[in-house]
Amino acid sequence: MPRDGRADAPGVDPQKLWLGSARPRRGRKPTYSREAITAAAVALADAEGLEAVTMRKVAAQVGAGVMSLYSYAPDKETLLHLMVDHVSGELPVTDTLTGDWRADLKAVAHLQRALMLRHPWLPAALSTHRVPGPHTLAFMERALTALRPTGLDGAAKLEIFAQLTAFVAGHAAHEIAQAAVSRSPDQAAAEARYLAAVAADGHHPELAEALSAPSRPLAPEATFARFLNRLIDGLGTD
């Protein structure tokens, strides 16, 4: 039975994963640690993408036998949870909050985006791996603390954090995909001519008006900030 396949994974018991021992309980002292194995998997995903992460390849990275890895991560599903929480440890959680919940929430989003751009596989992993480990919980706690001045109840604050994370993941995934597409100046010019022709045909007045408006900075950071401002500035506290 293939242990790397998602279809055969029985699911992850979060209490066993995060509150249990990180090392095998029986046998001789282990040569490897769960932390080292997870770091190797992260490095592999960073270099080659999430699909490249298999137990066999991770074992080769750390110089271990495949079977020995199953004591730390019984399947790829578990390994992915470990990877997500491992990189979440890069997020700062001790910086002083300003007390301006909108500004603090925007800072949270910018930190999330930077993390996802450093680890391009992360947005996809977050879409299916939502069992928060200790690092993820620490950053979630920071975001919820930033929302304290809103007076919202706990359920609403959790919803806002989930909405924010989903927005950042979607935007980061788009940025990553766009960066991977080779788009020549000639192609960009051809697309601009096409849109100009469509706008001039008289059948798309709203598009024509939109295209006639002054352009805005297209730098990824500026675009993200504009979208983020619209999202957070529109959040209410009732």
Secondary structure as a PSIPRED ss2 file (coil, helix, strand):
# PSIPRED VFORMAT (PSIPRED V4.0)

   1 M C   1.000  0.000  0.000
   2 P C   1.000  0.000  0.000
   3 R C   1.000  0.000  0.000
   4 D C   1.000  0.000  0.000
   5 G C   1.000  0.000  0.000
   6 R H   0.000  1.000  0.000
   7 A H   0.000  1.000  0.000
   8 D H   0.000  1.000  0.000
   9 A C   1.000  0.000  0.000
  10 P C   1.000  0.000  0.000
  11 G C   1.000  0.000  0.000
  12 V C   1.000  0.000  0.000
  13 D C   1.000  0.000  0.000
  14 P H   0.000  1.000  0.000
  15 Q H   0.000  1.000  0.000
  16 K H   0.000  1.000  0.000
  17 L H   0.000  1.000  0.000
  18 W H   0.000  1.000  0.000
  19 L H   0.000  1.000  0.000
  20 G C   1.000  0.000  0.000
  21 S C   1.000  0.000  0.000
  22 A C   1.000  0.000  0.000
  23 R C   1.000  0.000  0.000
  24 P C   1.000  0.000  0.000
  25 R C   1.000  0.000  0.000
  26 R C   1.000  0.000  0.000
  27 G C   1.000  0.000  0.000
  28 R C   1.000  0.000  0.000
  29 K C   1.000  0.000  0.000
  30 P C   1.000  0.000  0.000
  31 T C   1.000  0.000  0.000
  32 Y C   1.000  0.000  0.000
  33 S C   1.000  0.000  0.000
  34 R H   0.000  1.000  0.000
  35 E H   0.000  1.000  0.000
  36 A H   0.000  1.000  0.000
  37 I H   0.000  1.000  0.000
  38 T H   0.000  1.000  0.000
  39 A H   0.000  1.000  0.000
  40 A H   0.000  1.000  0.000
  41 A H   0.000  1.000  0.000
  42 V H   0.000  1.000  0.000
  43 A H   0.000  1.000  0.000
  44 L H   0.000  1.000  0.000
  45 A H   0.000  1.000  0.000
  46 D H   0.000  1.000  0.000
  47 A H   0.000  1.000  0.000
  48 E H   0.000  1.000  0.000
  49 G C   1.000  0.000  0.000
  50 L H   0.000  1.000  0.000
  51 E H   0.000  1.000  0.000
  52 A H   0.000  1.000  0.000
  53 V C   1.000  0.000  0.000
  54 T C   1.000  0.000  0.000
  55 M H   0.000  1.000  0.000
  56 R H   0.000  1.000  0.000
  57 K H   0.000  1.000  0.000
  58 V H   0.000  1.000  0.000
  59 A H   0.000  1.000  0.000
  60 A H   0.000  1.000  0.000
  61 Q H   0.000  1.000  0.000
  62 V H   0.000  1.000  0.000
  63 G C   1.000  0.000  0.000
  64 A C   1.000  0.000  0.000
  65 G C   1.000  0.000  0.000
  66 V H   0.000  1.000  0.000
  67 M H   0.000  1.000  0.000
  68 S H   0.000  1.000  0.000
  69 L H   0.000  1.000  0.000
  70 Y C   1.000  0.000  0.000
  71 S C   1.000  0.000  0.000
  72 Y C   1.000  0.000  0.000
  73 A C   1.000  0.000  0.000
  74 P C   1.000  0.000  0.000
  75 D C   1.000  0.000  0.000
  76 K H   0.000  1.000  0.000
  77 E H   0.000  1.000  0.000
  78 T H   0.000  1.000  0.000
  79 L H   0.000  1.000  0.000
  80 L H   0.000  1.000  0.000
  81 H H   0.000  1.000  0.000
  82 L H   0.000  1.000  0.000
  83 M H   0.000  1.000  0.000
  84 V H   0.000  1.000  0.000
  85 D H   0.000  1.000  0.000
  86 H H   0.000  1.000  0.000
  87 V H   0.000  1.000  0.000
  88 S H   0.000  1.000  0.000
  89 G C   1.000  0.000  0.000
  90 E C   1.000  0.000  0.000
  91 L C   1.000  0.000  0.000
  92 P C   1.000  0.000  0.000
  93 V C   1.000  0.000  0.000
  94 T C   1.000  0.000  0.000
  95 D C   1.000  0.000  0.000
  96 T C   1.000  0.000  0.000
  97 L C   1.000  0.000  0.000
  98 T C   1.000  0.000  0.000
  99 G C   1.000  0.000  0.000
 100 D C   1.000  0.000  0.000
 101 W H   0.000  1.000  0.000
 102 R H   0.000  1.000  0.000
 103 A H   0.000  1.000  0.000
 104 D H   0.000  1.000  0.000
 105 L H   0.000  1.000  0.000
 106 K H   0.000  1.000  0.000
 107 A H   0.000  1.000  0.000
 108 V H   0.000  1.000  0.000
 109 A H   0.000  1.000  0.000
 110 H H   0.000  1.000  0.000
 111 L H   0.000  1.000  0.000
 112 Q H   0.000  1.000  0.000
 113 R H   0.000  1.000  0.000
 114 A H   0.000  1.000  0.000
 115 L H   0.000  1.000  0.000
 116 M H   0.000  1.000  0.000
 117 L H   0.000  1.000  0.000
 118 R H   0.000  1.000  0.000
 119 H C   1.000  0.000  0.000
 120 P C   1.000  0.000  0.000
 121 W C   1.000  0.000  0.000
 122 L H   0.000  1.000  0.000
 123 P H   0.000  1.000  0.000
 124 A H   0.000  1.000  0.000
 125 A H   0.000  1.000  0.000
 126 L H   0.000  1.000  0.000
 127 S C   1.000  0.000  0.000
 128 T C   1.000  0.000  0.000
 129 H C   1.000  0.000  0.000
 130 R C   1.000  0.000  0.000
 131 V C   1.000  0.000  0.000
 132 P C   1.000  0.000  0.000
 133 G C   1.000  0.000  0.000
 134 P H   0.000  1.000  0.000
 135 H H   0.000  1.000  0.000
 136 T H   0.000  1.000  0.000
 137 L H   0.000  1.000  0.000
 138 A H   0.000  1.000  0.000
 139 F H   0.000  1.000  0.000
 140 M H   0.000  1.000  0.000
 141 E H   0.000  1.000  0.000
 142 R H   0.000  1.000  0.000
 143 A H   0.000  1.000  0.000
 144 L H   0.000  1.000  0.000
 145 T H   0.000  1.000  0.000
 146 A H   0.000  1.000  0.000
 147 L C   1.000  0.000  0.000
 148 R H   0.000  1.000  0.000
 149 P H   0.000  1.000  0.000
 150 T H   0.000  1.000  0.000
 151 G C   1.000  0.000  0.000
 152 L C   1.000  0.000  0.000
 153 D C   1.000  0.000  0.000
 154 G H   0.000  1.000  0.000
 155 A H   0.000  1.000  0.000
 156 A H   0.000  1.000  0.000
 157 K H   0.000  1.000  0.000
 158 L H   0.000  1.000  0.000
 159 E H   0.000  1.000  0.000
 160 I H   0.000  1.000  0.000
 161 F H   0.000  1.000  0.000
 162 A H   0.000  1.000  0.000
 163 Q H   0.000  1.000  0.000
 164 L H   0.000  1.000  0.000
 165 T H   0.000  1.000  0.000
 166 A H   0.000  1.000  0.000
 167 F H   0.000  1.000  0.000
 168 V H   0.000  1.000  0.000
 169 A H   0.000  1.000  0.000
 170 G H   0.000  1.000  0.000
 171 H H   0.000  1.000  0.000
 172 A H   0.000  1.000  0.000
 173 A H   0.000  1.000  0.000
 174 H H   0.000  1.000  0.000
 175 E H   0.000  1.000  0.000
 176 I H   0.000  1.000  0.000
 177 A H   0.000  1.000  0.000
 178 Q H   0.000  1.000  0.000
 179 A H   0.000  1.000  0.000
 180 A C   1.000  0.000  0.000
 181 V C   1.000  0.000  0.000
 182 S C   1.000  0.000  0.000
 183 R C   1.000  0.000  0.000
 184 S C   1.000  0.000  0.000
 185 P H   0.000  1.000  0.000
 186 D H   0.000  1.000  0.000
 187 Q H   0.000  1.000  0.000
 188 A H   0.000  1.000  0.000
 189 A H   0.000  1.000  0.000
 190 A H   0.000  1.000  0.000
 191 E H   0.000  1.000  0.000
 192 A H   0.000  1.000  0.000
 193 R H   0.000  1.000  0.000
 194 Y H   0.000  1.000  0.000
 195 L H   0.000  1.000  0.000
 196 A H   0.000  1.000  0.000
 197 A H   0.000  1.000  0.000
 198 V H   0.000  1.000  0.000
 199 A H   0.000  1.000  0.000
 200 A C   1.000  0.000  0.000
 201 D C   1.000  0.000  0.000
 202 G C   1.000  0.000  0.000
 203 H C   1.000  0.000  0.000
 204 H C   1.000  0.000  0.000
 205 P H   0.000  1.000  0.000
 206 E H   0.000  1.000  0.000
 207 L H   0.000  1.000  0.000
 208 A H   0.000  1.000  0.000
 209 E H   0.000  1.000  0.000
 210 A H   0.000  1.000  0.000
 211 L H   0.000  1.000  0.000
 212 S H   0.000  1.000  0.000
 213 A C   1.000  0.000  0.000
 214 P C   1.000  0.000  0.000
 215 S C   1.000  0.000  0.000
 216 R C   1.000  0.000  0.000
 217 P C   1.000  0.000  0.000
 218 L C   1.000  0.000  0.000
 219 A C   1.000  0.000  0.000
 220 P H   0.000  1.000  0.000
 221 E H   0.000  1.000  0.000
 222 A H   0.000  1.000  0.000
 223 T H   0.000  1.000  0.000
 224 F H   0.000  1.000  0.000
 225 A H   0.000  1.000  0.000
 226 R H   0.000  1.000  0.000
 227 F H   0.000  1.000  0.000
 228 L H   0.000  1.000  0.000
 229 N H   0.000  1.000  0.000
 230 R H   0.000  1.000  0.000
 231 L H   0.000  1.000  0.000
 232 I H   0.000  1.000  0.000
 233 D H   0.000  1.000  0.000
 234 G C   1.000  0.000  0.000
 235 L C   1.000  0.000  0.000
 236 G C   1.000  0.000  0.000
 237 T C   1.000  0.000  0.000
 238 D C   1.000  0.000  0.000
